[in-house]
Amino acid sequence: MKPVLHIVGLGTDRLDKLSLEIYRLLAGSEVIYVWSLGHPVVIDMIKEGFLCVELCPDIDEENDDREWELTLERMTKIINNSQAKEQAVLALPGNPLREGKVVRSLQQHLSERFHVDLNLLLEDSSLARLTGIMAELRSTRGCPWDKEQTHTTLRKYLIEETYEVIEAIDTKDTNNFREELGDLLLQVVFHSRIAEEADNFSLSDVIKGISDKLIRRHPHVFDSFNIESSEEVLVNWDAIKKREKLEANKAELGAMNFFNIPRGLPALQMAEKVQKQASKVGFDWDNYQGPLAKIHEELAELEKEINTGQKIEVELGDLLFSIVNLSRFLRINAEESLRRGTKKFQGRFNKMLIKIRDEGLALEEFTLKEMDYYWNKVKNEENMIL
C-alpha cells in the first residue's frame, strides 16, 4: 500500500493559528516537506522538534511557467525519494487551492509514489478560499483580465453588482439573491487584493475595521448604554460617527465639509441624504406643504427657462431636488419610487406591444396617437384588476 502524502497550507505566519487537526497531523508525520526553512511557521515547527525537509529555498512566485515546471520537477523528485512508509506532509505557504496550478501539478507528479490527500486544504465555503482564488487570478500565472484591473476600472462593476443585488431583493428570487450577494462580495475581495498588493491594506484590515466599528456604534448591545427604540439607535449612531470623525481630525464642522456624503451615490439618494443632513440643524420645512409648494414654484421657473432657453438644466435639477424633498416628507424612498415607476412603464409598454402583435399589426406603422390608444387600453385593464 502506498504511503499517504497530506498537502496542507501553513496559513498565516503563526503556528498557533493552524487548526488542531493540521497541528496533530504535522506532529505525527514521519517527515514534513516545506518550501523554505526560513518560513516563520516552519521556524516554529523546527523549534518544537518537527522534522522538516527543505525543498526549494529560492522559489520565486514571479517565475514564468517554464521555470515553475522545473522547480516543481525538482520538488517532486525529492519527495518521491522519501523514505516515508506510512505518511508524510507537504506544507505549502499560505492557503493553497486544491484547484490551483501548483497543487494540481504536485498531485499529478506524486500520485504514483503516494496517495495524495487534499482534504485538509481550504473548505469550499471558506472566505480564505475565495481570497486564495483571487490571489491566484492576480498572480503571474493568473488571468490576463484580472491582472489588468484597478480600483478605477472595477468601479462600474461594483455599481452594477450592487443594483443587481437590489433587483434580486425586489424579485424575491432567493437563489438569484444568493448568487448576486456572492458577486458583490467578490468586488470587496477584488479591491482588497489590489490594495494589499500595493501595501495599502488587506481584506483582514477591512474585516477588522468594520467589526470594530460595529462594536463602537452599538454601545447599547456591547456596553451598558441604554436605548429603547430604533430612532434612538440612529441618533446615537450619528453622534458617535461625528465624534469619531472629529477625534480623527477628518471632519471639522464647516461650510466645506458639512455634508460628509459620498459623491458617487446615485443622484436621488444623494439629494435625500443632503436634505436629511440639513434638516438636523433645523433647515427644513414644517410639513409636506412646503416642498409641494416648492415643486409648483420650480415647475413654473422651468417652464419659463424652456421658453427662453437659458438655464433649463439648472431649473430641471431644482425641480428634481424639490420632488425628492417631497418624497422624504411622505416617507417614500425617491430612488425606489422611480425604480418602481420605471418598471411599471416597462411592463405596460411590453403589454402594449403584445396587444399590437396579437392583432397582426406592425408597430413601425403606428402613429403616437395610435400607440396611445393601446397604451390606455392596457392601463384600463390594469385598473380593472386593481
LUMGU-315665 format. One line per 10 residues: number of its first residue (from 1); their letters; for each residue x, y, z of N, C-alpha, C. Coordinates in steps of 0.2 Angstrom, whole numbers. Each point is the difference from the previous one (the first is absolute). Layout:
N
NUM = a = X Y Z X Y Z X Y Z | ... $
END
This chain:
386
1 = mkpvlhivgl = 4 -6 0 -4 6 0 4 6 0 | -2 5 -4 4 6 -1 0 4 7 | 5 4 2 -1 4 6 -4 6 -2 | -3 4 5 -4 6 -2 4 6 1 | -1 4 -5 3 7 0 -5 5 1 | 0 3 6 -5 6 1 2 6 -2 | -3 4 -4 2 7 -2 -4 4 4 | 3 5 4 -3 5 4 2 7 -1 | -3 5 2 2 6 0 2 3 6 | 6 4 1 2 3 6 -4 6 2 $
11 = gtdrldklsl = -4 2 -4 -5 6 2 4 6 1 | -1 3 6 3 7 2 7 -2 2 | 4 5 3 7 -1 2 0 -2 7 | -5 -4 3 1 -2 7 -3 -7 0 | 4 -4 4 -1 -7 0 -6 -1 4 | -2 4 5 -6 -1 5 -6 2 -4 | 0 2 -6 -6 2 -4 -2 -6 -4 | 4 -5 -1 -2 -6 -3 -5 -4 4 | -5 -4 -4 -5 -3 3 4 -6 4 | -4 -2 6 2 -6 4 2 -6 -4 $
21 = eiyrllagse = -5 -1 -5 1 -6 -5 6 0 -4 | 2 6 -2 6 0 -4 6 0 4 | 0 3 6 5 0 5 2 -8 2 | -5 -3 2 1 -7 2 2 -5 -6 | -2 2 -6 3 -3 -6 7 1 -1 | 2 6 1 8 2 -1 4 -4 6 | -3 0 6 3 -3 6 1 -7 -1 | -5 -4 -4 1 -7 -1 3 -2 -6 | 2 5 -4 3 -2 -7 7 -2 1 | 2 -5 -5 7 -3 0 5 6 -2 $
31 = viyvwslghp = -3 4 -5 4 5 -3 -4 6 -3 | 2 6 1 -4 5 -3 4 4 -5 | -2 0 -6 3 4 -5 -3 7 -1 | 5 5 0 -2 7 0 4 3 -6 | -2 6 -2 3 3 -5 7 4 2 | -1 3 6 6 3 3 0 -1 8 | 6 -1 2 1 0 8 -1 7 3 | 0 5 -4 0 7 2 -7 2 2 | -5 -4 -2 -7 2 1 -1 1 7 | -4 5 3 -1 1 7 -3 -6 3 $
41 = vvidmikegf = -5 -3 -3 -3 -6 3 4 -6 0 | 4 -1 -5 5 -5 0 5 1 5 | 3 6 1 4 1 6 -2 -2 7 | -7 1 1 -3 -2 6 -1 -7 0 | -1 -3 -6 -1 -8 0 7 -3 2 | 5 3 -3 7 -3 2 1 0 7 | -1 6 3 1 1 7 -4 -5 5 | -6 -2 -3 -4 -5 4 3 -7 -2 | 5 -1 -4 3 -7 -1 -3 -3 -6 | -4 3 -5 -2 -3 -6 5 -1 -5 $
51 = lcvelcpdid = 0 -6 -3 5 -1 -5 -2 3 -7 | 3 6 -2 -1 3 -6 5 0 -5 | -2 -2 -6 5 0 -6 -1 5 -5 | 5 4 -1 -1 6 -5 0 -2 -7 | -5 2 -4 0 -2 -7 3 5 -5 | -2 6 1 2 5 -5 0 7 4 | 6 2 3 1 6 3 0 6 -4 | 1 -1 -6 1 6 -5 -6 1 -4 | -6 -3 2 -6 1 -4 -2 7 -1 | -2 2 -6 -2 7 -1 -7 -1 -4 $
61 = eenddrewel = -5 3 3 -7 0 -2 0 4 -7 | 5 4 -2 -1 4 -6 3 -4 -6 | 3 -6 2 2 -4 -6 -5 -2 -5 | 2 -1 -6 -5 -1 -6 -1 -8 1 | -5 -2 -5 -2 -7 1 5 -5 -1 | 5 1 -5 5 -5 -1 5 0 6 | 1 5 3 5 0 6 -4 -4 6 | -7 2 0 -4 -4 6 0 -7 -1 | 0 -2 -7 0 -8 -1 6 -3 2 | 6 4 -1 6 -3 2 1 -1 7 $
71 = tlermtkiin = -3 6 4 0 0 7 -4 -6 3 | -6 -1 -3 -4 -5 2 3 -7 -1 | 3 -1 -6 3 -6 -1 6 -2 5 | 4 5 2 5 -1 5 -4 -2 7 | -5 4 2 -4 -2 6 -2 -7 0 | -4 -2 -5 -3 -6 0 5 -6 0 | 6 2 -3 6 -5 0 2 -2 7 | 1 6 4 2 -1 7 -6 -4 4 | -6 2 -1 -5 -3 4 -1 -8 -2 | 0 -1 -7 -1 -7 -2 6 -5 2 $
81 = nsqakeqavl = 6 3 2 5 -4 3 -1 0 8 | -5 2 2 -1 0 8 0 -8 2 | 2 0 6 1 -7 4 -7 -1 4 | -5 5 -1 -6 -1 4 -3 -7 -1 | -3 -3 5 -3 -7 -2 -8 1 1 | -2 5 5 -7 0 1 -3 7 -2 | 3 5 2 -2 7 -2 5 5 1 | -1 5 -5 5 6 0 -5 6 -1 | 3 6 1 -4 6 -1 4 5 -4 | -4 3 -5 3 5 -4 -3 7 2 $
91 = alpgnplreg = 3 4 4 -3 6 3 2 6 -5 | -5 3 -3 1 5 -5 -1 7 4 | 3 5 -2 -1 7 3 -7 2 -2 | -3 4 5 -7 3 -1 -5 -5 0 | -5 2 -5 -6 -5 0 -1 -2 -7 | 4 -5 -2 0 -3 -7 -7 -3 -2 | -2 1 -6 -6 -2 -3 1 -7 -3 | -5 -5 2 0 -6 -3 -1 0 -8 | -3 6 -2 -1 1 -7 6 3 -4 | 4 3 4 6 4 -2 5 -4 -4 $
101 = kvvrslqqhl = 4 3 -4 5 -3 -5 5 -4 4 | 2 3 6 6 -3 4 -3 -6 3 | -5 0 3 -3 -7 3 -2 -5 -5 | -3 2 -6 -2 -5 -5 7 -3 -3 | 5 4 -1 6 -2 -3 3 -5 5 | 1 2 6 3 -5 6 -4 -6 0 | -7 0 0 -4 -6 1 2 -5 -6 | 0 3 -6 2 -4 -6 6 -3 0 | 6 4 3 6 -3 0 1 -5 5 | -4 1 6 2 -5 6 -5 -5 0 $
111 = serfhvdlnl = -5 -1 -4 -5 -5 1 2 -7 -1 | 6 -1 -3 2 -7 -1 4 -3 6 | 3 5 4 4 -2 6 -5 0 6 | -5 5 0 -4 1 6 -7 0 -2 | -4 -1 6 -7 2 -1 0 7 3 | -2 4 -5 0 8 2 -7 2 3 | 1 2 6 -6 2 4 -1 8 0 | -5 3 -3 -1 7 0 -6 2 5 | -2 -4 4 -6 1 4 1 6 5 | 6 1 2 1 5 5 2 7 -3 $
121 = lledsslarl = -1 1 -7 1 6 -3 -7 4 2 | 0 6 -3 -6 4 2 -7 -3 -1 | -5 1 4 -7 -2 -1 -2 4 -6 | -5 -3 -4 -3 3 -6 -3 7 2 | -3 0 6 -4 6 2 4 5 4 | 6 -1 1 4 5 4 2 7 -4 | 0 5 4 2 6 -3 7 0 -2 | 4 -3 4 8 -1 -2 0 -3 -7 | -4 -5 -2 0 -3 -6 -1 5 -6 | -5 5 1 -2 5 -4 6 5 -1 $
131 = tgimaelrst = 3 2 5 6 4 0 6 -3 -4 | 0 -7 1 6 -4 -3 -2 0 -8 | -6 -1 -2 -1 0 -7 1 7 -3 | -1 5 4 1 7 -3 8 1 -1 | 3 -2 5 8 0 0 3 -3 -6 | -3 -6 -1 2 -4 -6 -2 3 -6 | -6 3 -1 -2 3 -6 5 6 -1 | 2 4 5 4 6 -1 8 -2 0 | 2 -6 1 7 -2 0 3 0 -7 | 6 -1 -1 4 0 -6 -3 -5 -5 $
141 = rgcpwdkeqt = -3 -6 3 -2 -5 -4 -8 0 0 | -3 6 1 -7 0 1 -3 2 -6 | -6 4 0 -4 2 -5 2 7 -3 | 1 0 -6 2 7 -3 -5 6 2 | -6 -2 -1 -5 6 2 0 2 7 | 0 -5 4 0 1 8 7 4 2 | 5 -2 -4 6 4 2 1 7 -2 | -4 2 -5 0 7 -3 -5 4 4 | -4 -2 4 -5 4 4 3 4 5 | -3 6 1 1 5 5 -6 2 4 $
151 = httlrkylie = 1 4 5 -6 2 4 -5 4 -5 | 3 4 -4 -4 4 -5 -3 -4 -5 | 3 -5 -3 -3 -4 -5 -6 -4 3 | 1 -2 6 -5 -4 3 -6 4 3 | 0 6 0 -5 4 3 -7 -1 -3 | 0 -1 -7 -7 -1 -3 -3 -6 2 | 5 -5 1 -3 -7 2 -3 0 7 | 4 4 4 -3 0 7 -7 3 0 | -1 5 -4 -7 4 0 -5 -5 -3 | 2 -4 -6 -4 -4 -3 -2 -6 5 $
161 = etyevieaid = 5 -3 3 -2 -5 5 -4 2 6 | 0 6 2 -4 2 5 -7 1 -2 | -1 2 -6 -7 1 -2 -3 -7 -2 | 4 -5 -2 -2 -6 -1 -3 -4 6 | 4 2 6 -2 -3 6 -7 3 2 | -1 7 -1 -6 3 1 -6 -3 -4 | 1 -1 -6 -5 -3 -5 -2 -7 3 | 5 -4 2 -1 -7 3 -5 1 6 | 1 5 4 -4 1 6 -7 1 -2 | 0 5 -5 -7 2 -3 -4 -6 -3 $
171 = tkdtnnfree = 4 -4 -3 -4 -6 -3 -1 -6 4 | 3 1 6 -1 -6 5 3 -7 -2 | 5 1 -4 3 -7 -3 5 -2 4 | -1 -4 5 5 -2 5 7 -3 -3 | -1 -4 -5 6 -3 -3 4 6 -4 | -3 4 -3 3 6 -4 3 4 5 | -3 2 6 2 4 5 7 -3 3 | 0 -6 1 6 -3 3 6 1 -5 | -1 -1 -6 5 0 -6 2 8 0 | -5 4 0 2 7 -1 4 3 6 $
181 = lgdlllqvvf = -2 -3 6 4 2 6 8 -2 -1 | 0 -6 -3 7 -3 -1 4 5 -5 | -4 2 -5 4 4 -5 2 7 4 | -4 2 4 1 7 4 6 -1 4 | 0 -6 4 6 -2 4 6 0 -4 | 0 -3 -6 6 -1 -4 3 7 -1 | -4 5 -1 2 7 -1 4 3 6 | -2 -2 6 4 2 6 6 -4 0 | 0 -6 -1 6 -4 0 5 2 -5 | -2 2 -6 4 2 -6 3 7 2 $
191 = hsriaeeadn = -3 5 2 3 6 2 5 -1 6 | -2 -4 5 4 -1 5 7 -3 -2 | 0 -5 -5 6 -3 -2 4 5 -4 | -3 5 -4 4 5 -3 3 4 5 | -3 2 5 2 4 5 6 -3 4 | -1 -7 1 6 -3 4 6 -1 -5 | -1 -1 -6 6 0 -4 4 7 0 | -4 5 1 3 7 0 3 2 8 | -1 -5 4 2 1 7 -4 5 4 | -7 1 -3 -4 5 3 -4 -3 6 $
201 = fslsdvikgi = -4 -6 -1 -3 -3 5 -2 -7 -3 | -3 -4 4 -2 -7 -2 -7 -1 2 | -3 -6 -2 -7 -2 1 0 0 8 | 5 -3 3 -1 -1 7 0 7 4 | 3 5 -3 -1 7 3 -7 3 -1 | -3 -2 -6 -7 2 -1 -4 -3 5 | 1 -7 1 -5 -3 4 1 2 7 | 6 1 2 1 3 7 -3 7 1 | 1 4 -5 -2 7 0 -8 0 1 | -4 -4 -4 -7 0 1 -2 -3 6 $
211 = sdklirrhph = 3 -5 2 -1 -4 7 1 5 6 | 5 4 0 1 5 5 -5 5 0 | -2 2 -6 -5 6 -1 -6 -2 3 | -2 -7 -2 -7 -2 3 0 0 7 | 6 -2 4 0 -1 7 -1 8 3 | 4 4 -3 0 7 2 -7 3 -1 | -3 -1 -5 -7 3 -2 -6 -3 3 | 1 -5 4 -5 -4 3 1 0 8 | 1 5 3 2 0 7 -6 -3 4 | -6 0 -3 -6 -2 4 0 -8 0 $
221 = vfdsfniess = 4 -3 -5 0 -7 0 7 -3 3 | 5 4 -1 7 -3 2 2 4 6 | -4 5 3 2 3 6 -6 1 4 | 0 5 5 -5 1 4 -5 6 -2 | 1 3 -6 -4 5 -2 -7 -2 -1 | -5 3 2 -7 -2 -1 -4 4 -5 | -3 -4 -5 -4 3 -6 -6 -4 0 | -6 3 -1 -6 -4 -1 -3 0 -6 | 2 4 -5 -3 0 -7 5 1 -5 | -3 -2 -6 5 0 -6 2 7 -2 $
231 = eevlvnwdai = -5 5 2 1 7 -2 6 2 5 | 0 -2 6 6 2 5 6 -3 -3 | 0 -6 -3 6 -3 -2 3 4 -6 | -4 3 -4 2 4 -6 3 6 3 | -3 3 4 3 7 3 7 -2 3 | 0 -5 4 6 -1 4 6 -2 -5 | -2 -4 -5 5 -2 -5 3 6 -4 | -4 5 -1 2 6 -3 4 4 4 | -1 0 7 4 4 4 7 -3 1 | 0 -7 1 6 -3 0 4 1 -6 $
241 = kkrekleank = -3 -1 -6 4 1 -6 3 7 0 | -4 5 1 3 7 0 6 1 5 | -1 -3 6 6 0 5 6 -4 -2 | -1 -5 -4 6 -4 -3 3 4 -5 | -4 3 -4 3 5 -5 4 5 2 | -3 4 6 4 5 3 6 -2 3 | 0 -6 4 6 -2 3 5 -2 -5 | -2 -2 -6 5 -2 -5 3 6 -4 | -3 6 2 2 6 -4 -2 -1 -8 | -5 -4 -1 -2 -1 -7 -6 5 -2 $
251 = aelgamnffn = -4 2 5 -6 4 -2 -1 6 5 | 3 6 -2 -1 6 4 -7 3 -2 | -5 1 4 -6 2 -2 0 7 -3 | -1 1 -6 1 6 -4 -4 0 -6 | 0 6 -4 -3 1 -6 2 -5 -5 | 6 -2 -1 3 -4 -5 -1 -8 1 | -1 -2 7 -1 -7 1 -6 -2 4 | -5 5 0 -6 -2 4 -3 -6 -2 | 0 -1 -7 -3 -6 -3 5 -5 -1 | 1 -5 5 4 -5 -1 -3 -6 -3 $
261 = iprglpalqm = -1 1 -7 -4 -5 -4 4 -2 -6 | 0 -7 -1 4 -2 -6 -3 3 -7 | 5 3 -4 -2 3 -6 -3 -5 -5 | 2 -6 1 -2 -5 -5 -7 -3 0 | -4 2 5 -6 -2 1 -5 1 -6 | -5 -4 -1 -5 2 -5 -3 7 2 | -2 4 -5 -2 7 1 -5 1 5 | -6 -4 -1 -5 0 4 1 -1 8 | 4 -6 0 2 -2 7 5 6 3 | 4 3 -4 4 5 3 -4 6 2 $
271 = aekvqkqask = -5 2 -4 -4 6 2 -4 -1 6 | -2 -7 1 -4 -1 6 5 0 6 | 6 -2 0 5 0 5 2 7 2 | 1 5 -5 1 7 1 -5 3 4 | -7 -1 -2 -5 3 3 -1 -2 7 | 1 -7 1 0 -2 7 5 3 5 | 6 1 -3 6 3 3 -2 7 2 | -3 4 -5 -2 7 2 -5 0 5 | -5 -5 0 -5 0 4 2 0 8 | 6 -3 1 2 -2 7 2 7 3 $
281 = vgfdwdnyqg = 1 5 -4 2 7 4 -6 5 -1 | -6 -3 -2 -6 4 0 -2 3 -7 | 4 -1 -5 -1 3 -7 -5 -5 -4 | -6 1 2 -5 -5 -3 -7 3 0 | -5 -3 -4 -7 2 0 -3 -3 7 | -6 3 1 -4 -2 6 -3 -7 -2 | -3 0 -6 -4 -6 -2 1 0 -8 | -4 -5 -3 1 -1 -7 -3 5 -4 | -4 5 3 -3 6 -4 6 4 -3 | 5 1 4 6 4 -2 3 -3 -7 $
291 = plakiheela = 3 -6 0 3 -3 -6 -5 0 -6 | -7 -1 2 -5 -1 -6 -1 7 -3 | 0 5 4 0 7 -3 6 2 -4 | 6 -3 3 6 1 -4 0 -3 -7 | -3 -6 0 0 -3 -7 -4 4 -5 | -5 3 2 -4 4 -4 4 6 -2 | 3 3 4 5 6 -1 5 -2 -5 | 4 -6 1 5 -2 -4 -2 -2 -7 | -6 -3 0 -3 -2 -7 -2 7 -4 | -2 5 3 -1 6 -3 6 3 -3 $
301 = elekeintgq = 5 0 4 7 3 -2 3 -4 -5 | -1 -7 0 2 -4 -6 -3 1 -6 | -7 1 0 -4 2 -6 3 7 -3 | 1 4 5 3 7 -3 6 -1 -3 | 5 -4 3 7 -1 -3 -1 -4 -7 | -5 -4 0 0 -4 -7 -2 5 -5 | -4 5 1 -2 5 -5 6 4 -2 | 4 2 5 6 4 -1 6 -4 -2 | 1 -6 2 5 -4 -2 7 2 4 | -1 2 6 6 3 4 3 -6 5 $
311 = kievelgdll = -4 -1 5 2 -4 5 -4 -6 1 | -1 -4 -5 -5 -6 0 2 -5 5 | 7 -2 -1 2 -5 4 1 1 7 | 1 6 2 0 3 7 -7 -1 3 | -5 3 -4 -6 0 3 -3 -7 0 | 2 -5 -4 -3 -6 0 3 -4 6 | 6 2 2 4 -3 6 -4 2 6 | -2 7 0 -3 2 6 -7 -3 1 | -3 -1 -6 -7 -4 1 1 -7 2 | 5 -4 -2 1 -6 2 2 0 8 $
321 = fsivnlsrfl = 4 4 2 2 1 7 -6 1 4 | -5 4 -2 -6 2 4 -5 -7 0 | 0 -3 -6 -4 -7 0 3 -5 5 | 7 0 1 3 -4 5 -2 2 7 | 0 6 1 -2 3 6 -7 -2 2 | -5 1 -5 -6 -2 2 -1 -8 2 | 4 -4 -4 0 -7 1 2 -2 7 | 5 4 3 3 -1 6 -6 2 6 | -4 5 -1 -5 2 4 -5 -5 0 | -2 -3 -6 -5 -6 0 3 -6 2 $
331 = rinaeeslrr = 6 -1 2 3 -6 2 1 -5 -6 | 1 2 -5 1 -4 -6 7 1 -3 | 3 -6 -1 7 0 -3 0 2 -7 | 3 6 -2 -1 3 -7 4 -5 -5 | 5 -3 2 4 -5 -4 -5 -6 -2 | -3 -3 5 -4 -6 -1 -6 2 -3 | -3 6 1 -6 2 -3 1 1 -8 | 6 3 -1 1 1 -8 2 -7 -3 | 3 -4 4 1 -7 -3 -6 -4 -1 | -5 1 5 -6 -4 -1 -4 4 -6 $
341 = gtkkfqgrfn = 0 6 -1 -3 4 -5 2 -3 -7 | 7 0 0 3 -2 -6 -2 -8 -2 | 0 -4 5 -2 -7 -1 -7 0 -2 | -4 4 2 -7 0 -1 -1 2 -8 | 4 5 -2 0 2 -7 2 -5 -4 | 5 -4 2 3 -5 -4 -6 -6 -1 | -3 -2 5 -5 -5 0 -6 2 -4 | -2 6 0 -6 3 -4 2 0 -7 | 6 3 -1 2 0 -7 1 -6 -4 | 2 -5 4 1 -7 -3 -7 -3 -1 $
351 = kmlikirdeg = -5 1 4 -7 -2 -1 -3 3 -6 | 2 6 -1 -3 4 -6 3 -3 -6 | 6 -2 0 3 -3 -6 -3 -7 -1 | -1 -3 5 -3 -7 -1 -7 1 -3 | -4 5 2 -7 1 -3 1 1 -7 | 4 5 -2 1 2 -7 2 -6 -4 | 5 -4 3 2 -6 -4 -5 -5 -1 | -4 -1 5 -6 -5 0 -5 2 -5 | -1 6 -1 -5 2 -5 3 0 -7 | 6 -2 -1 4 -1 -7 2 7 -2 $
361 = laleeftlke = 1 5 4 2 7 -2 7 1 0 | 3 5 -4 7 1 1 1 7 3 | 4 -1 6 1 6 4 3 6 -4 | 5 -2 -5 3 5 -4 -5 5 -4 | -6 -2 -1 -5 3 -4 -4 4 4 | 1 0 7 -5 3 5 2 8 1 | -5 4 1 1 7 2 0 0 7 | 2 5 3 0 1 8 -7 -1 2 | -4 3 -3 -7 0 2 -3 -7 0 | 2 -4 -5 -2 -7 0 3 -4 5 $
371 = mdyywnkvkn = 6 1 2 3 -4 5 -3 2 7 | -2 7 0 -3 2 7 -6 -3 1 | -4 -2 -5 -6 -4 0 1 -7 4 | 5 -3 -3 1 -7 3 3 1 7 | 4 5 1 3 2 7 -6 1 5 | -5 4 -2 -5 1 5 -5 -7 1 | 0 -4 -5 -3 -6 0 3 -4 5 | 6 -1 0 4 -4 5 -1 3 7 | 1 7 0 -1 3 7 -7 -1 3 | -5 0 -4 -7 -1 2 -1 -7 3 $
381 = eenmil = 3 -5 -4 0 -7 3 3 -1 6 | 6 4 1 3 -1 7 -4 3 5 | -3 6 -1 -4 3 5 -6 -4 2 | -3 -4 -5 -6 -4 1 2 -6 5 | 7 -2 -1 2 -6 4 1 3 7 | 3 6 1 1 3 7 -7 2 3 $
END
